[in-house]
Amino acid sequence: MSKKAGIRAVTAVTLSLILVMQIAGCSLIKNVTGGAKSAEKEYAEKVFEYLKNEDIESLCGLFSPKIKKTHDLEKEWEVFFAHMDGKIESYKSIKYQNEGMGKDKNGEIYKEHYGVNYNGARTTSGTVYKEFGYYHDVVNRNDPESEGMTVFTLKDPDTGTWYTVGGETE
């Protein structure tokens, strides 16, 4: 393959990926700035305090009605904490892996969501979790039962095993 053909192929793949993300991802959702993102940061800090205290009751209360109906959240949190190496104590930063907000023609929010990752989450034993976070449907006018946290995940840095609380309902 010539250098020119290779560049065209890379460009085509890149443009295809952008198009797929536009269609399958948040094509109707605009990036979130200002107050909404600030509110999610406060929510993320509250979630982290519950995690530090292993406050299972409060953590369960954050999940959407749909997830509460289809999961034994208390048991899932017990398993989650049992697999964690030490007690969670800190994180370096918060990254919004996925975020979006959609407004209708009247300016009313019909969809708002965040995927939040705690970068550099560290435990009392010194273990650092790179893949550690949640997905939160703040507003979903089409499916109000899904409003709330829908999943919390942790990837064991040694084994690569994922531990999940909540998740898909069907």
Backbone as CSV, one residue per row, in Angstrom:
resi,resn,N_x,N_y,N_z,CA_x,CA_y,CA_z,C_x,C_y,C_z
1,MET,0.856,-1.174,0.000,0.000,0.000,0.000,0.899,1.233,0.000
2,SER,0.556,2.191,-0.809,1.349,3.417,-0.866,1.074,4.273,0.357
3,LYS,1.980,5.207,0.593,1.833,6.111,1.739,0.547,6.917,1.628
4,LYS,0.236,7.369,0.415,-0.979,8.159,0.178,-2.239,7.327,0.468
5,ALA,-2.228,6.077,0.016,-3.373,5.185,0.247,-3.529,4.900,1.736
6,GLY,-2.412,4.751,2.429,-2.461,4.522,3.878,-3.070,5.705,4.612
7,ILE,-2.678,6.904,4.212,-3.229,8.117,4.833,-4.728,8.204,4.574
8,ARG,-5.141,7.894,3.317,-6.576,7.923,2.990,-7.336,6.893,3.821
9,ALA,-6.742,5.712,4.015,-7.398,4.663,4.802,-7.552,5.096,6.251
10,VAL,-6.506,5.666,6.831,-6.575,6.145,8.219,-7.615,7.244,8.337
11,THR,-7.652,8.158,7.380,-8.633,9.248,7.385,-10.049,8.691,7.303
12,ALA,-10.258,7.712,6.423,-11.585,7.109,6.271,-12.027,6.433,7.559
13,VAL,-11.116,5.703,8.196,-11.442,5.024,9.460,-11.771,6.057,10.534
14,THR,-10.975,7.105,10.625,-11.207,8.153,11.622,-12.567,8.812,11.412
15,LEU,-12.867,9.174,10.172,-14.161,9.803,9.883,-15.313,8.846,10.161
16,SER,-15.115,7.558,9.855,-16.152,6.557,10.146,-16.411,6.457,11.641
17,LEU,-15.340,6.452,12.434,-15.500,6.379,13.890,-16.241,7.601,14.415
18,ILE,-15.905,8.765,13.907,-16.604,9.995,14.336,-18.081,9.890,13.994
19,LEU,-18.397,9.422,12.796,-19.787,9.278,12.386,-20.526,8.286,13.273
20,VAL,-19.907,7.135,13.560,-20.529,6.138,14.432,-20.787,6.728,15.809
21,MET,-19.806,7.471,16.348,-19.996,8.087,17.663,-21.132,9.094,17.625
22,GLN,-21.264,9.813,16.529,-22.343,10.791,16.400,-23.709,10.112,16.369
23,ILE,-23.788,9.013,15.628,-25.074,8.323,15.485,-25.398,7.491,16.717
24,ALA,-24.461,6.656,17.149,-24.723,5.724,18.248,-24.542,6.356,19.611
25,GLY,-23.734,7.354,19.686,-23.445,7.965,20.977,-24.441,9.039,21.324
26,CYS,-23.954,10.219,21.501,-24.778,11.312,21.990,-25.044,12.314,20.880
27,SER,-25.600,11.860,19.780,-25.789,12.747,18.640,-26.734,13.902,18.954
28,LEU,-27.692,13.702,19.837,-28.612,14.773,20.186,-28.191,15.509,21.448
29,ILE,-27.146,15.029,22.064,-26.729,15.558,23.353,-25.569,16.525,23.163
30,LYS,-25.668,17.668,23.784,-24.614,18.661,23.710,-23.729,18.541,24.940
31,ASN,-22.464,18.956,24.820,-21.564,18.912,25.970,-22.106,19.763,27.101
32,VAL,-21.836,19.323,28.297,-22.335,19.975,29.496,-21.250,20.895,30.049
33,THR,-21.645,22.091,30.411,-20.702,23.013,31.031,-21.386,23.701,32.203
34,GLY,-20.589,24.317,33.034,-21.119,25.160,34.097,-21.819,24.420,35.205
35,GLY,-23.011,24.905,35.567,-23.733,24.450,36.747,-24.054,22.972,36.786
36,ALA,-24.448,22.399,35.650,-24.809,20.983,35.642,-23.598,20.114,35.969
37,LYS,-22.474,20.409,35.368,-21.273,19.624,35.627,-20.800,19.837,37.062
38,SER,-20.966,21.032,37.563,-20.609,21.330,38.951,-21.473,20.516,39.909
39,ALA,-22.748,20.383,39.581,-23.653,19.583,40.411,-23.230,18.112,40.392
40,GLU,-22.768,17.623,39.239,-22.319,16.231,39.164,-21.039,16.028,39.966
41,LYS,-20.180,17.030,39.998,-18.958,16.926,40.806,-19.322,16.780,42.281
42,GLU,-20.302,17.554,42.738,-20.770,17.425,44.130,-21.335,16.023,44.368
43,TYR,-22.096,15.515,43.413,-22.660,14.172,43.507,-21.526,13.143,43.597
44,ALA,-20.509,13.298,42.740,-19.366,12.379,42.723,-18.628,12.391,44.060
45,GLU,-18.510,13.562,44.658,-17.844,13.658,45.961,-18.670,12.970,47.053
46,LYS,-19.995,13.101,46.969,-20.876,12.413,47.919,-20.748,10.896,47.751
47,VAL,-20.755,10.434,46.496,-20.596,9.000,46.219,-19.288,8.504,46.817
48,PHE,-18.213,9.285,46.635,-16.910,8.851,47.136,-16.897,8.771,48.661
49,GLU,-17.552,9.688,49.336,-17.639,9.618,50.804,-18.364,8.341,51.235
50,TYR,-19.453,7.996,50.533,-20.167,6.758,50.839,-19.252,5.548,50.621
51,LEU,-18.441,5.593,49.562,-17.508,4.500,49.285,-16.469,4.385,50.393
52,LYS,-15.899,5.510,50.795,-14.889,5.499,51.860,-15.444,4.902,53.143
53,ASN,-16.691,5.206,53.445,-17.330,4.716,54.668,-17.980,3.341,54.476
54,GLU,-17.895,2.805,53.247,-18.577,1.555,52.900,-20.036,1.599,53.355
55,ASP,-20.675,2.735,53.088,-22.062,2.990,53.466,-22.984,2.392,52.399
56,ILE,-23.201,1.104,52.518,-23.967,0.357,51.527,-25.394,0.887,51.406
57,GLU,-26.022,1.216,52.505,-27.402,1.706,52.453,-27.503,2.989,51.619
58,SER,-26.603,3.927,51.861,-26.628,5.186,51.099,-26.271,4.951,49.641
59,LEU,-25.312,4.072,49.379,-24.938,3.762,48.001,-26.111,3.137,47.251
60,CYS,-26.822,2.233,47.895,-27.990,1.608,47.262,-29.055,2.647,46.930
61,GLY,-29.201,3.636,47.800,-30.197,4.682,47.599,-29.933,5.555,46.386
62,LEU,-28.727,5.556,45.858,-28.382,6.377,44.696,-28.825,5.765,43.375
63,PHE,-29.133,4.470,43.373,-29.454,3.781,42.127,-30.863,4.086,41.649
64,SER,-31.046,3.935,40.352,-32.346,4.193,39.727,-33.374,3.170,40.206
65,PRO,-34.674,3.538,40.173,-35.725,2.580,40.537,-35.648,1.294,39.713
66,LYS,-35.312,1.426,38.427,-35.229,0.254,37.548,-34.149,-0.713,38.040
67,ILE,-32.997,-0.199,38.416,-31.903,-1.051,38.894,-32.258,-1.640,40.261
68,LYS,-32.881,-0.840,41.114,-33.269,-1.342,42.442,-34.219,-2.526,42.339
69,LYS,-35.075,-2.515,41.308,-36.050,-3.591,41.132,-35.418,-4.871,40.605
70,THR,-34.299,-4.747,39.910,-33.740,-5.904,39.204,-32.428,-6.428,39.787
71,HIS,-31.930,-5.802,40.837,-30.647,-6.212,41.422,-30.751,-6.296,42.943
72,ASP,-29.983,-7.190,43.525,-29.810,-7.242,44.976,-28.588,-6.379,45.279
73,LEU,-28.806,-5.065,45.350,-27.711,-4.109,45.460,-26.889,-4.293,46.732
74,GLU,-27.537,-4.591,47.843,-26.779,-4.801,49.087,-25.763,-5.923,48.920
75,LYS,-26.203,-7.020,48.372,-25.318,-8.171,48.166,-24.206,-7.817,47.175
76,GLU,-24.568,-7.116,46.096,-23.567,-6.739,45.096,-22.506,-5.816,45.698
77,TRP,-22.914,-4.878,46.575,-21.933,-4.007,47.235,-21.049,-4.805,48.189
78,GLU,-21.624,-5.772,48.891,-20.817,-6.603,49.794,-19.733,-7.344,49.021
79,VAL,-20.109,-7.915,47.878,-19.140,-8.613,47.032,-18.101,-7.621,46.518
80,PHE,-18.555,-6.471,46.096,-17.675,-5.416,45.578,-16.602,-5.051,46.612
81,PHE,-17.046,-4.729,47.824,-16.092,-4.326,48.864,-15.188,-5.491,49.292
82,ALA,-15.707,-6.721,49.247,-14.899,-7.886,49.607,-13.737,-8.088,48.626
83,HIS,-13.920,-7.686,47.378,-12.862,-7.855,46.377,-11.900,-6.673,46.316
84,MET,-12.220,-5.616,47.012,-11.347,-4.453,47.005,-10.173,-4.710,47.946
85,ASP,-8.980,-4.361,47.511,-7.777,-4.563,48.313,-7.606,-3.366,49.256
86,GLY,-8.113,-3.481,50.471,-8.090,-2.379,51.435,-9.360,-1.556,51.337
87,LYS,-9.399,-0.487,52.117,-10.550,0.428,52.079,-10.166,1.626,51.213
88,ILE,-11.102,2.054,50.407,-10.841,3.203,49.532,-10.597,4.436,50.398
89,GLU,-9.604,5.255,50.028,-9.322,6.427,50.852,-9.158,7.726,50.076
90,SER,-8.745,7.674,48.801,-8.527,8.918,48.076,-8.562,8.682,46.571
91,TYR,-8.574,9.775,45.831,-8.426,9.728,44.383,-7.706,10.998,43.944
92,LYS,-7.069,10.934,42.777,-6.316,12.089,42.280,-7.213,13.108,41.596
93,SER,-8.107,12.621,40.732,-8.973,13.529,39.983,-10.204,12.784,39.499
94,ILE,-11.159,13.561,39.024,-12.376,12.996,38.442,-12.331,13.257,36.947
95,LYS,-12.659,12.221,36.175,-12.738,12.370,34.732,-14.156,12.014,34.305
96,TYR,-14.714,12.842,33.446,-16.041,12.581,32.907,-15.858,11.811,31.600
97,GLN,-15.964,10.485,31.693,-15.755,9.615,30.543,-16.828,9.837,29.476
98,ASN,-17.997,10.191,29.916,-19.143,10.333,29.036,-20.051,11.357,29.698
99,GLU,-20.439,12.366,28.961,-21.337,13.352,29.536,-22.181,13.962,28.443
100,GLY,-23.376,14.343,28.796,-24.207,14.980,27.801,-25.506,15.503,28.368
101,MET,-26.071,16.423,27.608,-27.342,17.016,27.992,-28.093,17.370,26.723
102,GLY,-29.361,17.075,26.697,-30.204,17.461,25.581,-31.344,18.323,26.083
103,LYS,-31.652,19.352,25.300,-32.766,20.245,25.643,-33.738,20.280,24.479
104,ASP,-35.029,20.382,24.806,-36.030,20.484,23.753,-36.129,21.938,23.278
105,LYS,-37.045,22.202,22.363,-37.162,23.547,21.776,-37.561,24.608,22.792
106,ASN,-38.100,24.191,23.937,-38.470,25.135,24.995,-37.359,25.330,26.021
107,GLY,-36.232,24.684,25.790,-35.107,24.806,26.713,-35.177,23.860,27.898
108,GLU,-36.161,22.946,27.897,-36.300,21.964,28.976,-35.338,20.806,28.744
109,ILE,-34.675,20.386,29.804,-33.748,19.257,29.703,-34.558,17.969,29.605
110,TYR,-34.286,17.176,28.566,-34.964,15.887,28.431,-34.000,14.724,28.675
111,LYS,-32.698,14.996,28.646,-31.710,13.945,28.874,-30.448,14.585,29.430
112,GLU,-29.938,14.014,30.524,-28.664,14.447,31.089,-28.018,13.227,31.730
113,HIS,-26.774,12.975,31.373,-26.091,11.798,31.908,-24.597,12.061,32.047
114,TYR,-23.965,11.257,32.912,-22.532,11.344,33.151,-21.966,9.953,33.382
115,GLY,-20.819,9.718,32.823,-19.987,8.577,33.176,-18.799,9.160,33.923
116,VAL,-18.626,8.783,35.174,-17.594,9.392,36.017,-16.556,8.349,36.413
117,ASN,-15.295,8.720,36.271,-14.199,7.846,36.673,-13.356,8.580,37.714
118,TYR,-13.050,7.882,38.798,-12.154,8.423,39.822,-10.737,8.001,39.434
119,ASN,-9.968,8.904,38.898,-8.600,8.583,38.477,-7.697,8.438,39.688
120,GLY,-6.889,7.386,39.663,-5.925,7.166,40.736,-6.572,6.892,42.077
121,ALA,-7.691,6.162,42.091,-8.353,5.819,43.353,-7.450,4.872,44.136
122,ARG,-7.111,5.258,45.354,-6.143,4.521,46.178,-6.820,3.979,47.435
123,THR,-6.355,2.786,47.851,-6.881,2.170,49.071,-5.849,2.261,50.188
124,THR,-6.287,1.878,51.376,-5.403,1.889,52.547,-4.234,0.921,52.402
125,SER,-4.359,-0.074,51.525,-3.263,-1.025,51.305,-2.289,-0.535,50.233
126,GLY,-2.585,0.612,49.631,-1.713,1.162,48.599,-2.089,0.780,47.182
127,THR,-3.109,-0.042,47.016,-3.556,-0.420,45.677,-4.173,0.798,44.994
128,VAL,-3.849,0.972,43.727,-4.416,2.072,42.944,-5.300,1.472,41.853
129,TYR,-6.542,1.940,41.799,-7.500,1.484,40.800,-7.634,2.550,39.725
130,LYS,-7.282,2.147,38.516,-7.370,3.041,37.369,-8.795,3.065,36.810
131,GLU,-9.429,1.916,36.787,-10.783,1.762,36.235,-11.755,1.637,37.404
132,PHE,-12.349,2.753,37.780,-13.157,2.805,38.994,-14.154,3.946,38.829
133,GLY,-15.446,3.641,38.673,-16.394,4.732,38.486,-17.809,4.268,38.243
134,TYR,-18.647,5.219,37.812,-20.082,4.955,37.676,-20.689,5.669,36.480
135,TYR,-21.923,5.256,36.156,-22.750,5.931,35.159,-23.990,6.433,35.879
136,HIS,-24.362,7.680,35.606,-25.470,8.329,36.301,-26.392,8.991,35.285
137,ASP,-27.620,8.517,35.230,-28.662,9.130,34.405,-29.367,10.161,35.284
138,VAL,-29.041,11.432,35.124,-29.613,12.481,35.966,-31.054,12.757,35.550
139,VAL,-31.273,12.925,34.255,-32.609,13.162,33.699,-32.776,12.254,32.491
140,ASN,-33.922,11.582,32.421,-34.259,10.798,31.245,-35.774,10.843,31.114
141,ARG,-36.245,11.884,30.446,-37.683,12.101,30.340,-38.393,10.929,29.666
142,ASN,-37.710,10.213,28.773,-38.320,9.065,28.094,-38.400,7.825,28.973
143,ASP,-37.601,7.780,30.033,-37.581,6.612,30.925,-37.218,7.055,32.341
144,PRO,-38.145,7.721,33.048,-37.848,8.224,34.391,-37.415,7.150,35.384
145,GLU,-37.811,5.897,35.153,-37.412,4.797,36.038,-35.908,4.533,35.982
146,SER,-35.239,5.070,34.960,-33.802,4.846,34.837,-32.990,5.996,35.444
147,GLU,-33.661,7.000,35.985,-32.944,8.130,36.578,-32.297,7.717,37.889
148,GLY,-31.017,7.981,38.002,-30.210,7.595,39.150,-28.973,6.882,38.650
149,MET,-28.191,6.374,39.567,-27.010,5.619,39.169,-27.482,4.305,38.568
150,THR,-26.819,3.884,37.495,-27.214,2.624,36.874,-26.159,1.530,37.038
151,VAL,-24.897,1.929,37.211,-23.842,0.933,37.372,-22.639,1.576,38.061
152,PHE,-21.952,0.758,38.853,-20.670,1.152,39.441,-19.714,0.011,39.161
153,THR,-18.537,0.316,38.627,-17.593,-0.735,38.258,-16.197,-0.477,38.801
154,LEU,-15.483,-1.556,38.937,-14.104,-1.534,39.422,-13.358,-2.639,38.696
155,LYS,-12.173,-2.310,38.158,-11.349,-3.326,37.507,-10.156,-3.619,38.397
156,ASP,-10.014,-4.905,38.767,-8.885,-5.330,39.589,-7.605,-5.140,38.777
157,PRO,-6.671,-4.329,39.274,-5.459,-4.056,38.496,-4.543,-5.273,38.339
158,ASP,-4.678,-6.255,39.206,-3.818,-7.439,39.133,-4.375,-8.521,38.210
159,THR,-5.686,-8.739,38.290,-6.290,-9.842,37.529,-7.035,-9.395,36.280
160,GLY,-7.390,-8.101,36.225,-8.185,-7.608,35.105,-9.660,-7.925,35.242
161,THR,-10.056,-8.519,36.359,-11.449,-8.880,36.607,-12.259,-7.629,36.936
162,TRP,-13.461,-7.543,36.343,-14.370,-6.429,36.628,-15.343,-6.827,37.730
163,TYR,-15.560,-5.926,38.675,-16.580,-6.118,39.712,-17.587,-4.993,39.517
164,THR,-18.850,-5.386,39.443,-19.895,-4.448,39.056,-21.056,-4.504,40.038
165,VAL,-21.578,-3.325,40.330,-22.816,-3.200,41.091,-23.824,-2.561,40.147
166,GLY,-25.001,-3.173,40.042,-26.000,-2.661,39.105,-25.684,-3.165,37.712
167,GLY,-26.081,-2.383,36.734,-25.807,-2.761,35.349,-27.085,-2.997,34.567
168,GLU,-26.938,-3.680,33.479,-28.059,-3.910,32.563,-29.234,-4.560,33.290
169,THR,-30.431,-4.176,32.863,-31.640,-4.697,33.492,-32.338,-5.745,32.626
170,GLU,-31.936,-5.872,31.391,-32.602,-6.842,30.504,-31.603,-7.730,29.852
